[in-house]
Amino acid sequence: MTRRILFTALLFSSTFAGAADPIQIGSRRELFVDRFLIDKLNGTSLRLHTPRDEGIALKFDKPWEGLFSGYATIVTLEDGRLRAYYRGKAVANKDGSEEELTCCAESTDGRTWSKPELGLFEVMGSKQNNVVLMKVNTATHNFSPFRDERPGVPAGERFKAFGGTMEGGGLTAWKSPDGYRWQKMTADPVISKAMVPYKYMFDSQNVPFWSAAEGKYVAYYRVFEKGIRRIVRSESTDFLKWSAPVLLEYRNPEMEAPIEHLYTNQTHPYFRAPHLYVAIAARFMPGRRVLSDEQAKAIQVNPGYFKDTSDAIFMTTRPVEGAEHVGFYDRTFLEGFIRGGIGAQNWVSRTNYPALNVVSTGPNEMSVFVNQDYAQPTAHMRRYSLRTDGFASLHCSYAGGHAITKPLVFAGRELSLNFSTSAAGGVKVGFEDAAGKAISGFSVEDCVTQIGNELDRKVTWKSGTDVSSLAGKPVRLRFSMKDADIFSFLFIK
């Protein structure tokens, strides 16, 4: 057994078998996307859900955008509008060429998008375009912005970004007051190729953000390790001085997780539970050819971009839970999250790459956007929807079953569930002490069966909804279920 496998096995034994100390969840929302809170599953399982294809959201149809547009980021603005940033590139040439531009589009609902005429740069003889950055070394190859929500951030730095490649010296830091007008924060890269001990790095989308949960800036970016596209993490308190990278491993509760090429990582705090980082990554399968020459010719894909394939996978990480979590992604689900669609155009190289950030697109809905038809005249960004919190669920069949959490400590007066049942199904929740003994008045038998499909159902016991007498004490939750899914739960203060 190698050292890495042995370390992983030891970590699983402590993480998945139950921690010695109760887990402090306070009043934060918890999603059933990993085994972090789960001690026992009996007739229940964690189930990954499939996003619904909602069709084309944004076509890369401007002359300066085109076939090789990509590396998109979706930013939620302060007023709730959405802004998409993406690389515009109409020709096939080297990374970091001057033909690469950073473009933007905007939407109020995620369904209909417009491209503002910003008048900032002259492209093809006109300033009537949606370009926010161009001709800045290699930064526009993979420009990745975010809205900086750090308390006290100066007005001129409300937006920040990374951009750059190894040939450009590394990742440069950028700032903007409005997300349109950008300037460098320093002349030299803030994460340079000299800082990162790998032979090749930075050439895909490199993701920085402010973590409210950690109280620092963090960045997840691409390197090659033993010829495989891998992800590393660095930290900063000021966005200018960054720590040495930590190579991230992968773990699965049932087997050793595979090391696969992850072309982009798209790691970001989930907007309803910012202590939980979601990563909807592009899994790349180099040399796994699907199309024949005839099929490739029929869809007019560039000849250099149809001999590989890719899809999207779902991972999570919880760095706020301690040092052991900083170096790992949980790959609880090894299967594909968003598969290539029907049709040859969905099975070319570097298509099906998710945009950065899952965003709210309705009162009961969230969306992820995906770059599709890459290197084809029909290149576009497509929208996929899920119910809010609906990446995965604690699932139970008609036969019935239950799940028991590890000991945890909560803060709040009421327990809310995001759940769904069939007409014949139901959910009950019981409280037990740390040793597993049912707590009188709050046991499964005392709970009123919850039936329906809601994002925010307050659980009721015979005595009512008030569970504040149990707050601050180590307890376990027992979820007793039949033909039902629970997506998340939250203790309300």
JODA-V519656 format. One record per pair of residues at least 6 apart in sequence whose C-alpha atoms are under 8 Angstrom apart, sorted by the first residue. I is the first residue (numbers start at 0). J is the second residue. If there is no record, write none. Layout:
BEGIN
i=(I	I)
j=(J	J)
END
This chain:
BEGIN
i=(4	7	10	11	14	15	15	15	15	15	16	17	17	17	17	18	20	21	21	21	21	21	22	22	22	22	22	23	23	23	24	24	24	24	25	25	25	25	25	26	26	26	26	26	26	26	27	27	27	28	28	28	28	28	28	29	29	29	29	30	30	30	30	30	30	31	31	31	31	31	31	31	32	32	32	32	32	32	32	33	33	33	33	34	34	36	36	37	37	37	37	38	38	38	38	39	39	39	40	40	40	41	41	41	42	42	42	42	42	42	43	43	43	43	43	43	43	43	44	44	44	45	45	45	45	46	46	46	46	47	47	47	47	47	48	48	48	48	48	49	49	49	49	50	50	50	50	50	51	51	51	52	52	52	52	53	53	53	53	54	54	54	55	55	55	55	56	56	56	56	56	56	56	56	57	57	57	57	57	58	58	58	58	59	59	59	59	59	59	59	59	60	62	63	63	63	63	63	63	64	64	64	64	64	64	65	65	65	65	65	65	66	66	66	66	66	66	66	66	66	67	67	67	67	67	67	67	67	67	67	68	68	68	68	68	68	68	69	69	69	69	70	70	70	70	70	70	70	70	70	70	71	71	71	71	71	71	71	71	71	72	72	72	72	72	72	72	72	73	73	73	73	73	73	73	73	73	74	74	74	74	74	74	74	74	75	75	75	75	76	76	79	80	80	80	80	81	81	81	81	81	82	82	82	82	83	83	83	84	84	84	84	84	84	85	85	85	85	86	86	86	86	86	86	86	86	87	87	87	87	88	88	88	89	90	94	94	94	95	95	95	95	95	95	95	95	96	96	96	97	97	97	99	99	99	99	100	100	100	100	100	100	100	101	101	101	101	101	101	101	102	102	102	102	103	103	103	103	103	104	104	104	104	104	105	105	105	105	106	106	108	108	109	109	109	110	114	114	115	115	116	116	116	116	117	117	117	117	117	117	118	118	118	118	119	119	119	119	120	120	120	120	120	120	121	121	122	131	131	131	132	132	132	133	136	136	137	137	137	137	137	138	138	138	138	138	138	138	139	139	140	140	140	141	141	141	141	141	141	141	142	142	142	142	142	142	143	143	143	143	143	143	143	144	144	144	144	144	145	145	145	145	145	146	146	146	147	147	147	147	147	147	148	148	148	149	149	154	155	155	155	155	156	156	156	157	157	157	157	157	158	158	158	158	158	159	159	159	159	160	160	160	160	161	161	161	161	161	161	161	162	162	162	162	162	163	163	163	163	163	164	164	164	164	165	165	165	165	165	165	168	168	168	168	169	169	169	169	169	169	170	170	170	170	170	171	171	171	171	171	171	171	171	172	172	172	172	172	172	172	173	173	173	173	174	174	174	174	175	175	189	189	189	190	192	194	195	195	197	197	197	198	199	199	200	200	200	201	201	201	202	203	203	203	203	204	204	204	204	204	205	205	205	205	205	206	206	206	206	206	206	207	207	207	207	208	208	208	208	209	209	209	210	210	210	210	211	211	212	212	212	213	213	213	215	215	215	215	216	216	216	216	216	217	217	217	217	218	218	218	219	219	219	219	219	219	220	220	220	220	221	221	221	221	221	221	221	222	222	222	222	223	227	227	227	228	228	228	228	229	229	229	229	229	230	230	230	230	231	231	231	231	232	232	232	232	233	233	233	233	233	234	234	235	235	245	246	247	247	247	247	248	248	248	249	249	249	249	249	249	249	250	250	250	250	250	250	251	251	251	251	252	256	256	259	259	260	260	260	261	261	261	261	262	262	262	262	263	263	263	263	264	264	264	264	265	265	265	265	265	265	265	265	266	266	266	266	266	266	266	267	267	267	267	267	268	268	268	268	269	269	269	269	270	270	271	274	274	274	275	275	275	276	276	276	277	277	277	277	278	278	278	278	279	279	279	279	279	279	280	280	280	280	280	280	281	281	281	281	281	281	281	282	282	282	282	283	283	283	283	283	284	284	284	285	285	285	286	286	286	287	287	287	288	288	288	288	289	289	289	289	289	289	290	290	290	290	290	294	295	295	295	298	298	298	299	299	300	300	300	300	300	300	301	301	304	304	304	304	305	305	305	306	306	307	307	307	307	308	308	308	308	308	309	309	309	309	309	309	309	309	310	310	310	310	310	310	310	310	311	311	311	311	311	311	311	312	312	312	312	312	313	313	313	313	314	314	314	314	314	315	315	315	316	316	316	316	316	317	317	318	318	319	337	338	339	339	339	344	344	345	345	345	347	347	348	349	350	350	350	350	351	351	351	351	352	352	352	353	353	353	353	354	354	354	354	356	357	357	357	357	358	358	358	359	359	359	360	363	363	363	364	364	364	364	365	365	365	365	365	366	366	366	366	367	367	367	368	368	368	368	369	369	369	369	370	370	370	370	371	371	371	371	372	372	373	387	388	388	388	389	390	391	392	392	392	392	393	393	393	394	394	394	394	395	395	395	395	395	395	396	396	396	397	397	397	397	398	398	399	399	399	399	400	400	400	401	401	401	401	402	402	402	403	403	403	403	404	404	404	405	405	405	406	406	406	406	406	407	407	407	407	408	408	408	408	408	409	409	409	409	410	410	410	410	410	410	411	411	411	411	411	411	412	412	412	412	412	412	412	412	413	413	413	413	413	413	413	413	413	414	414	414	414	414	414	414	414	415	415	415	415	415	415	415	415	416	416	416	416	416	416	416	416	416	416	416	417	417	417	417	417	417	417	417	417	418	418	418	418	418	418	418	418	418	418	419	419	419	419	419	419	419	420	420	420	420	420	420	420	420	421	421	421	421	422	422	423	424	424	424	424	424	425	425	425	425	425	425	425	425	426	426	426	426	426	426	426	426	427	427	427	427	427	427	427	427	428	428	428	428	428	428	428	428	429	429	429	429	429	429	429	429	429	429	429	429	430	430	430	430	430	430	430	430	430	431	431	431	431	431	431	431	432	432	432	432	433	433	433	435	440	440	440	441	443	443	443	445	445	446	446	446	446	447	447	447	447	449	457	458)
j=(255	250	323	252	35	34	35	37	38	252	38	37	38	405	406	405	406	405	406	407	408	473	36	405	406	407	408	407	408	409	407	408	409	410	408	409	410	411	490	409	410	411	489	490	491	492	272	489	490	271	272	487	488	489	490	272	487	488	489	388	391	392	486	487	488	45	391	392	393	485	486	487	45	47	315	331	390	391	392	45	315	329	331	252	331	404	405	402	403	404	405	402	403	404	405	402	403	404	401	402	403	400	401	402	395	396	398	399	400	401	393	394	395	396	399	400	401	402	393	394	395	391	392	393	394	391	392	393	394	332	336	390	391	392	336	389	390	391	392	336	337	385	390	336	337	383	384	385	383	384	385	381	382	383	384	381	382	383	384	381	382	383	379	380	381	382	109	110	111	112	379	380	381	382	111	112	379	380	381	377	378	379	380	65	66	68	87	377	378	379	380	378	89	87	88	89	98	100	122	86	87	88	89	100	102	87	88	89	90	376	378	88	89	90	373	374	375	376	377	378	86	87	88	89	90	91	373	374	375	378	85	86	87	88	89	373	378	85	86	87	370	85	86	141	142	143	203	204	352	354	370	83	84	85	86	143	353	354	355	370	83	84	85	143	144	354	355	356	81	82	83	84	354	355	356	357	358	81	82	83	84	144	145	146	356	81	82	146	358	82	146	107	105	106	107	108	105	106	107	108	109	103	104	105	106	103	104	105	101	102	103	104	143	144	101	102	103	142	99	100	101	102	139	140	141	142	99	100	101	102	98	99	100	98	98	137	140	202	136	137	138	139	140	163	164	167	136	137	140	133	134	136	133	134	139	140	130	131	132	133	134	139	140	130	131	132	133	139	140	142	129	130	131	132	114	115	129	130	131	112	113	114	115	129	112	113	114	115	112	113	360	361	360	366	382	382	128	129	128	129	126	127	128	129	126	127	128	129	130	131	126	127	128	129	126	130	131	180	126	128	130	131	132	133	127	128	128	179	180	181	139	180	181	139	163	167	162	163	164	166	167	161	162	163	164	167	170	171	162	163	162	163	164	161	162	163	202	203	204	205	160	161	162	163	204	205	160	161	162	204	205	206	207	158	159	160	161	207	158	159	160	207	208	157	158	159	156	157	158	159	208	209	157	209	211	209	211	176	174	175	176	177	174	175	176	174	175	176	177	178	174	175	176	177	178	172	173	174	175	172	173	174	207	170	171	172	173	205	206	207	170	171	172	173	205	169	170	171	201	202	170	200	201	202	191	192	199	200	201	202	187	188	191	192	188	189	190	191	192	201	188	189	190	191	201	183	184	185	186	187	188	189	190	183	184	185	188	189	238	239	181	182	183	184	181	182	183	184	181	182	239	240	241	241	200	243	243	244	222	223	224	223	222	223	221	222	223	220	221	222	221	220	221	262	263	220	221	263	264	265	218	219	220	221	263	218	219	220	264	265	266	216	217	218	219	216	217	218	267	215	216	217	216	217	268	273	273	274	273	274	319	274	318	319	234	235	236	237	234	235	236	237	238	232	233	234	235	232	233	234	230	231	232	233	264	266	230	231	232	264	228	229	230	231	262	263	264	228	229	230	231	229	258	259	260	259	260	261	262	246	247	260	261	262	246	247	261	264	244	245	246	247	244	245	246	247	241	242	243	244	245	241	242	241	242	326	326	325	326	327	328	326	327	328	256	257	258	327	328	329	330	256	327	328	329	330	331	329	330	331	332	331	330	333	282	283	282	283	284	280	281	282	283	280	281	282	283	280	281	282	352	278	279	280	281	277	278	279	280	353	354	355	356	276	277	278	279	280	355	356	276	277	278	355	356	274	275	276	277	275	276	277	357	357	358	388	317	318	319	315	316	317	315	316	317	313	314	315	316	313	314	315	316	311	312	313	314	353	355	311	312	313	314	352	353	309	310	311	312	351	352	353	309	310	311	312	307	308	309	310	349	307	308	309	306	307	308	306	307	308	306	307	308	305	306	307	308	305	306	307	308	346	347	305	306	343	346	347	343	302	305	343	343	344	375	375	376	344	347	373	374	375	376	374	375	347	348	349	374	346	347	348	347	348	346	347	348	349	346	347	348	349	350	339	346	347	348	349	350	351	352	335	336	337	338	339	350	351	352	335	336	337	338	351	352	353	333	334	335	336	337	330	332	335	336	328	329	330	331	332	328	329	330	324	325	327	328	329	324	325	324	325	325	351	351	345	346	351	372	375	351	371	372	372	373	373	373	370	371	372	373	369	370	371	372	369	370	371	367	368	369	370	367	368	369	370	367	365	366	367	368	365	366	367	365	366	387	366	386	387	454	384	385	386	387	384	385	386	387	388	382	383	384	385	382	383	384	380	381	382	383	380	381	382	383	378	379	380	381	378	379	380	381	378	379	379	454	417	486	487	486	486	486	484	485	486	487	484	485	486	482	483	484	485	401	480	481	482	483	484	481	482	483	424	481	482	483	481	482	479	480	481	482	479	480	481	477	478	479	480	477	478	479	475	476	477	478	475	476	477	433	475	476	432	433	473	474	475	472	473	474	475	470	471	472	473	474	470	471	472	490	467	470	471	490	491	492	466	467	470	490	491	492	464	465	466	467	470	490	491	492	457	458	464	465	466	467	490	491	492	457	458	464	466	488	489	490	491	455	456	457	458	488	489	490	491	453	454	455	456	457	458	485	486	487	488	489	452	453	454	455	456	485	486	487	488	451	452	453	454	456	483	484	485	486	487	450	451	452	453	483	484	485	426	450	451	452	481	482	483	484	450	451	482	483	450	451	482	450	480	481	482	483	448	449	450	451	480	481	482	483	448	449	450	478	479	480	481	483	443	446	447	448	449	478	479	480	442	443	446	458	476	477	478	479	437	438	441	442	443	444	445	446	476	477	478	479	437	438	441	442	443	474	475	476	477	437	438	442	474	475	476	477	438	473	474	475	473	474	475	475	460	461	462	460	477	478	479	460	461	458	459	460	461	458	459	460	461	458	464	464)
END
